[in-house]
Amino acid sequence: MKFDEVDIDTDGLEGAILAHTLRLGNGAGAVKKGSVLTANDIKRLRKAGYRQVMVAQLERNDVHEDRAAARLAAQFIGPGVTASEASTGRCNLHATALGLLRVDPDRIDAGNGISESITIATLPAYSLVPPNAMIATVKVITFAVSETDLEACTEVFSGEPALRIAALESFDAGLVLTELPGVSQSLLARASRAQRARLSALGSRVRREVRCEHSTDAVARAIDTLREEGCDPILLLGASAIVDRGDVIPSGLKKAGGEVVHLGMPVDPGNLLMVGTLGESTVFGLPGCARSLNPSGFDHVLRRFFSGEPIDSALISGLGVGGLLKEIPDRPMPRNLSSPKGARKDIVAVVLAAGVSRRMGQTNKLTIPVDGTPMVARVVDALRESGVEKIFVVTGHAAEEIRDALGERDVEMVHNPNYEEGMGTSVRTGVSAVGDDVDGVLVALADMPWVSSAVIDRLLDAFSPDGDLSIYIPMFGRKRGNPVLWGSRHFPELRQLSGDVGGKSLFHRHAEAICYVDVESAAVNIDIDTPKALHDLGIDGSDD
C-alpha cells in the first residue's frame, strides 16, 4: 500500500482512499476518511480549494480493510457467535445467547502477532454475556492489509473457533440453610432470596429449600430430602463458615453418602467454598459471602458449572490469577483500611397514583378500601415496611382524594400536570423528583395492593448498584410483573418518557441489563382496572 500526500490533479487519484476527513465549507459537507475517491469527490475537493490530499493507494497484493476484517471475522463465527457487517475496517462479534465466553488466548495472541495492521480484542475469558452483547472486535487499523498477512492470520483461526459461547444449562437446584439458636429469620430469608436471584440470573431456579439446625445429622437428612426430589446442584449455606473437612457441612455430606472433592479456593471473597459430589449430583458448600449478591468466587465457579464444565480441584486451584475480587461491604477486615465500609444501596420508591381509571367509571379505585385500608395506602404501607429509603407518590387525577387516603403517612407528594397524556409522564415526573443522589428507583403501581414488603425486599436484595444488571423485574409463573427496580444509569431515559407505555418501552433496548427475579407471589401480576376485577377479588368498593 502506498501512503502519501499527492497533488489533487495527479493522474490515477480516482480510486485512492482518502486518509483524513476533509471539510468542504459553506454547508457543502465533507468527504470522509476512508472514502474511495470518485471523480465527483475530486471535483468537489478542488472546488473547495484543496490542492493536495493525503491518500492510500492499494497495490496488487493488498486487501481493502473492510474485506479483510470480514474475512477474518468469519473465522470466529461458531457456537453462540455471530458477526456484524464490516465498516471502517472493523467487524464486531456478538453473542447470540446467554452464556459464558470461552477464549483460546494463545491463538488470539498469535493472530495479533502476525501484523501490526491486524488487531483482535475480546472480553475476558469466562465473561458472562447476555444475548446480543459484543464479545470481540476485529479491526484492521490501516486502510488495507497484505493478502499474505491476512492468509497467515486466517490460518491461525482455521478449524475450531477460538471464541465460543458456552450456553448455560437450566438446573433445578436444592437449597439447605442451617440455623443456630438466635439466628434472625430475616437473615435466613435474605440469604434465600440471594440464592434464588443468583440462579434466576443464570436461567435456573431453586426447586426446593430446606431449613434445618446446624448439625451433621440434620444436614445429612436435608441432603437426602433434596436428592430424593432430584435437585441438582445442592447448595448448602451454613449458619457458620466451613473451616475444615471435619466441620458440620462436609460431615453432613459424607453422612448422606457424598464426597468432598475440594475445600477452599484462591479467590477472595469466596475462600471458604466446598465442592462435593453425591452420586451424579454436584454439591456446593457456600462461603459466607454468598449471602449477598456481590461477586465472589462462588459466582465464578457456579457459572462454569452451569456451562457444563467439570468442577474439580484443578479448575479451582487455577483461579488465583484474577482471584482478588472487589471489596464487599460487610467484610470484617476491609483490604483498604483507609476507606469507609462499602456504600449501602440507596433505593427510593415512586408510586404511580395519577391515573384517571376510566374503566372504573366514576369510582376512584385507588381510594377503595382493601381489607379496610385504601388501595393506594396499602401499596405505600408495603413500601414503608421494606428497605426503600424514601417514597414519592405521583398524583394527577383527584390528587386531593389521594392525599386524604394517605393521611399522615411519610411520603413526598409530586403532582403530574400532564397525567392525562399517560403513564410515561408520571414515570418521568417521579424519577425527575428523585434526583441523582440515589442508586436506584423502584417504580410501583398504586393499583397493586397485594404486593408485599417481602417481594420488594427480594428485588432490593438482588440489586447491585455497579453490576452489569440494572433492571430488576419480578417473575411469577414465567410472567413478569411489577414493581420494577431501575438502576440510576437509566434515569436520563426514564425522564424522557411520554405517552402511556411507561418504562416497559425500555426493556427491549436494554435486554442485556435485565435481571428477572423469581418471586413466590402472584400479587406481582395482579392489578385492578375494572369493576369486574374488584368483584372477582372479593372487594365490594364500599367503606364498610
C-alpha positions, -999 to +999 in steps of 0.1 A: +000+000+000+013+034-009+005+062+015+014+097+005+003+133+000-004+138-036-015+167-059-052+170-065-046+168-102-025+137-101-035+111-127-048+080-111-061+097-080-096+083-086-099+051-067-075+061-040-086+060-003-088+094+015-067+093+046-084+121+066-119+137+065-118+170+046-145+196+052-158+214+021-171+245+038-202+267+031-226+239+041-213+216+014-205+188+038-173+168+037-155+139+021-149+114+048-119+095+059-117+061+042-138+072+012-127+056-021-124+088-042-146+093-072-143+118-100-170+139-083-152+138-050-120+151-066-140+179-083-156+189-050-123+189-032-107+210-060-136+235-058-132+238-020-096+249-025-077+217-018-045+213-038-030+183-021-046+154-003-032+125+018-043+092+003-036+055+004-034+036-028-038-002-028-012-023-045-016-057-062-013-078-030-035-056-008-069-064+006-092-035+015-098-030+052-135-040+052-130-071+031-101-081+053-120-076+086-150-095+072-128-125+061-111-127+094-143-122+115-158-151+096-132-174+112-148-167+146-184-174+137-194-205+155-214-217+186-232-187+200-212-162+180-222-140+150-205-111+132-217-077+121-212-061+088-177-047+083-173-009+083-142+014+086-121-017+089-140-031+119-162-061+123-178-067+157-186-102+171-217-107+192-232-134+214-264-150+202-275-163+236-268-160+273-237-179+281-200-180+292-174-167+268-147-193+261-115-179+245-083-196+232-058-169+244-028-185+227-044-182+193-057-146+199-021-137+208-007-155+177-032-137+155-023-103+169+014-111+163+010-116+125+009-080+115+006-047+133-022-038+109-045-066+123-059-065+158-083-088+176-097-077+211-120-098+232-138-096+266-120-115+294-123-153+292-153-167+311-172-135+310-210-140+315-226-124+284-262-118+276-277-122+241-265-096+216-236-084+237-204-075+219-177-101+229-149-092+205-139-069+177-117-074+146-101-042+135-078-036+105-061-003+116-047+006+082-067+010+050-055-023+037-035-054+047-014-076+025-030-109+013+000-127+027-006-114+062-043-119+060-039-155+049-014-162+077-039-148+102-069-167+089-048-198+091-042-193+128-080-192+133-090-221+110-105-252+125-122-250+159-134-214+166-111-195+190-142-179+205-174-195+215-203-190+238-209-219+261-247-219+266-259-222+302-279-253+311-310-249+332-310-265+366-335-272+394-313-267+425-319-276+461-310-252+489-302-260+525-300-232+550-288-242+585-296-222+616-283-218+651-303-206+682-309-169+680-303-166+642-326-140+627-352-154+604-350-122+583-313-130+578-322-165+565-348-150+543-323-126+527-298-154+522-325-175+505-336-146+483-299-140+473-296-176+460-328-175+441-318-143+424-284-156+417-298-187+400-325-168+382-299-145+366-283-177+352-316-191+338-321-217+367-341-219+399-343-232+434-367-260+432-368-268+469-355-252+501-349-269+534-341-252+566-326-272+595-305-270+626-267-266+622-258-303+629-243-331+609-274-353+612-298-325+602-277-316+572-275-352+561-313-355+563-318-323+544-294-335+517-313-368+514-346-350+510-333-329+482-316-359+465-349-378+466-366-349+448-340-348+420-324-315+429-291-307+412-270-290+422-275-289+460-264-257+477-255-258+514-253-224+532-243-229+568-251-207+598-213-206+603-185-208+578-169-241+567-134-242+583-123-278+580-133-311+562-145-323+596-169-294+600-207-297+600-214-292+563-187-316+549-196-341+576-233-339+567-224-345+531-203-376+539-230-390+562-255-387+533-232-408+512-214-380+494-178-370+490-159-337+494-139-330+462-122-298+472-124-273+502-112-237+498-103-217+467-077-190+458-104-163+453-112-136+478-140-131+487-151-168+485-121-186+501-143-210+521-161-228+492-166-265+494-173-286+463-185-322+466-204-349+448-234-371+457-240-397+431-245-379+399-252-346+416-228-318+425-229-303+460-216-268+469-209-257+504-213-219+501-189-194+516-205-168+539-201-140+513-227-158+491-254-145+515-252-113+493-252-109+455-219-092+454-195-110+431-175-138+448-155-169+439-187-189+442-202-170+412-172-178+391-175-215+399-213-216+395-212-200+361-187-226+348-207-254+363-238-242+345-219-240+313-211-277+315-175-275+328-165-302+353-157-286+387-127-303+402-096-294+422-076-285+391-101-259+380-105-243+414-068-242+421-063-224+388-085-194+397-058-175+417-047-151+390-075-125+389-089-140+421-086-109+442-121-095+437-137-063+446-143-055+483-176-064+498-194-040+523-198-064+552-162-078+552-148-080+588-114-067+577-115-044+547-084-046+525-084-008+521-082+003+557-082+040+547-116+038+531-150+036+548-171+004+546-188-001+513-217+022+505-252+008+511-277+006+483-298+038+484-331+030+467-362+051+467-397+043+455-420+061+431-457+052+434-477+060+403-511+072+415-521+098+389-543+079+365-579+086+357-591+049+359-616+054+331-626+017+331-637+020+367-664+045+358-670+073+384-651+054+412-615+064+421-602+029+425-571+040+444-592+051+474-613+019+476-607+001+509-589-032+506-591-051+539-600-018+555-572+003+540-574+025+509-557+007+480-530+033+474-523+033+512-518-004+512-492+000+485-474+027+504-475+007+536-458-023+520-431+001+508-427+016+543-421-019+557-394-027+531-359-014+527-366+016+505-352+049+518-379+072+507-413+072+490-426+096+463-462+094+453-471+109+419-506+124+418-527+137+389-564+129+387-582+135+421-550+145+438-567+156+470-585+123+473-551+105+471-537+129+498-567+122+520-563+084+515-527+085+526-534+106+557-502+113+577-480+087+560-445+099+555-443+103+517-434+131+494-463+141+470-453+151+435-480+163+411-480+155+374-500+182+355-498+161+323-512+129+338-539+126+311-512+120+285-504+086+300-483+067+325-450+077+308-454+113+320-459+100+356-428+079+355-410+110+341-423+132+369-415+108+397-379+100+385-373+137+380-383+144+416-360+117+429-328+135+419-294+119+411-281+110+446-296+075+448-285+042+433-319+031+421-357+038+419-384+012+424-414+022+403-446+008+419-482+009+407-508+021+431-534-004+419-515-035+430-524-037+467-512-073+474-475-068+466-458-074+499-427-059+515-411-094+512-414-092+474-400-057+474-371-067+496-363-095+473-358-071+445-337-049+467-315-078+477-309-088+441-300-052+431-263-043+427-256-006+420-224-012+400-230-046+383-239-053+347-275-059+355-295-027+362-332-035+356-348-059+381-382-074+373-402-098+395-413-131+378-441-154+389-452-184+368-429-173+340-447-140+337-430-107+345-447-083+369-444-051+390-429-032+407-397-027+386-364-016+401-342+006+379-306+014+384-296+051+382-280+046+348-315+046+333-327+078+349-320+100+319-342+078+296-369+075+322-370+113+324-377+114+287-407+091+287-441+102+273-474+086+263-489+056+280-462+030+278-441+037+308-407+021+315-417-011+296-407+007+264-370+005+275-370-033+282-361-043+246-335-016+243-317-028+274-325-066+274-289-074+284-293-054+316-325-072+329-324-095+358-356-115+363-361-122+400-383-152+408-409-145+435-434-168+452-463-144+450-489-139+422-495-104+435-468-091+411-492-099+383-525-086+398-537-051+392-572-037+395-586-020+364-623-028+362-654-032+385-653-069+375-618-072+387-629-058+421-658-083+423-636-112+413-611-103+440-638-100+466-637-062+470-670-045+472-658-010+469-677+003+500-662+019+531-678-007+554 
